[in-house]
Amino acid sequence: MTMLSKLLTGASLALAVGVTSFPVYAETPANMLVIANRIDDVTTIDPAESFEFAGSDISRNVYSRLVILDPLDLEAGYKPDLAESWDVSEDGKTITFTMRDDATFHSGNPVRAEDAAFSLQRAVILNKTPAFILTQFGFTPENVTETIRADGNKLIITTDQRYATSFVLNCLTATIGGVVDKETVMANEVDGDMGNVWLRTNSAGSGPYMLDRWTPNDNVTLSSNPDYYGGAPAMERVIVRHVIESASQRLLLERGDIDVARNLNPEDIAGVSDADGIQVVDELKGRLMYLALNQQHPELSKPEVRQAFKYLVDYEGMQNSFLNGQYTIHQNFLPATYLGASDENPFSYDLDKARELLEAAGVENLEIEIGVREAQERMEIAQSFQNSAAQVGITVNITVGTAKQILDRYRARELDVYLGAWGPDYPDPQTNAGTFAYNPDNSDEANATGLLAWRNSWDTGGLTEKVDAAVVEGDREKRVQMYLDIQEEFRETSPFVIMFQQIEQSAMRDNVTDFSTGQAVTNAAYWQVTK
């Protein structure tokens, strides 16, 4: 992490906003944190259903979990949260958690092992998009009340086979691990939905913040929980404003109307880096930018075409221009810093190589649709690719929409090509291996929308079995090599063009301390912030 704090002159600010002078005149209250961020991807706040970046930020602050990652020390891994301790059986299949006795829900109800069991059971039974994080351990709607159960103040989880304990616990730090208030949720159940419709726009957590309001595509407002077992947060209120444009976020920050701007482009970052009272914090994220080619398309499913697309990306040109400082070239599904991550980047911008591969596939005059959300850097990546593809006879039609519109079509296998980002759900290599290279049932009926390989209609060509083997390997060095081997094969055979890993640059007022977006895990922790 680096911090920069320099002087902003009146002349440079005038140039930035087009006026002769523009003094900083506003300041947010000392006990309030105001953030500008793109939050149009929030579709639900139910932890059993939420699976988008901004939604994870809300959940992390509203819902406590059995175990949690330290937002300021991710290398330390998981630590106790609602579970104060745990024991593992001799056969490695059963973990028994002892619940802490001083935590209460926002309703005032005590947090019980029964609530934790209900929350995990509920997530499995509802079987929403992120359910695979739990069902990969053999939990099913039919067996979950037996495999996940409460016994007094103990929560007992029994998996279908022995896994590395760290893998199981890392999964429980994900959004889906949020523990909900059973009594409150079931009081709002409608037609057997286990409170799902109500929890999409309401909350029933025990975390450091309570949800006051969520207005889609506008704002999220949280208030501090005075009874939080870890102590009431210093920021008594957090407001996240949906601001799409980088220039608008920069202006709000310079005026002092917000404390943090999370989506400034490189030009605006450069502008505020010399600003009086503003600091820029860099965090290497786990988020990857990629293209996904639908394997139901008769031409995109050809191996030569899949490889050709990997030579049509101007990796260095984009990294050194409009992505400067915010993305670094990365062509593997495991982000840098993860166990088993590879630093091999074999593809470069090579139009001749792409033409050769397309000719070998017998493809010419190809016309495709790329879906992309209305985020500036993604649209610019799409336009760069469109220009490159045109030089080899491929017509690219770009469809821009809200995150929900584009994601819904991608999950329904409707797009020819999807351009998007993927962030890990927990700090273990299985989080990405188990979605990019894993697809045990490629049928439409499987509806495995949480698996990127399924969304692409790709049966993985044997990688699914290799991922299964890697996740149960107890020898660390062997496991590392297994993931390196999987990624090598993935690069050469998959319909994914992984391009960049994100470096998130958050610009903020210099009185803000300990603000973290979650580093590689991508979950903001507002309760750590002071001003």
Secondary structure, DSSP 8 states (H G I E B T S, - for coil): --EEE----HHHHHHHHTSS---------TTEEEEEE--TT-----TTT--SHHHHHHHHHH---SEEE-TT-GGG-EEESSEEEEEE-TTS-EEEEEE-SS-B-TTS-B--HHHHHHHHHHHHHHT-GGGHHHHTTT--TTTHHHHEEEETTEEEEE-SS---HHHHHHHHTSGGG----HHHHHHT--TT-TTHHHHTT-----SSEEEEEEETTTEEEEEE-TT-TT---S-SEEEEEE---HHHHHHHHHHTS-SEE----HHHHHHHTT-TTEEEEEEEEEEEEEEEE-TTSTTTTSHHHHHHHHTS--HHHHHTTTTTTTEEE--SSS-TTSTT----------HHHHHHHHHHTT--SEEEEEEEES-HHHHHHHHHHHHHHHTTTEEEEEEEE-HHHHHHHHHTT--SEEEEEE--SSSSTHHHHHHHS--S--SGGG--TT-HHHHTT--GGGHHHHHHHHHT---HHHHHHHHHHHHHHHHHH-SEEEEEEEEEEEEEETT-BS----GGG----GGG-B-
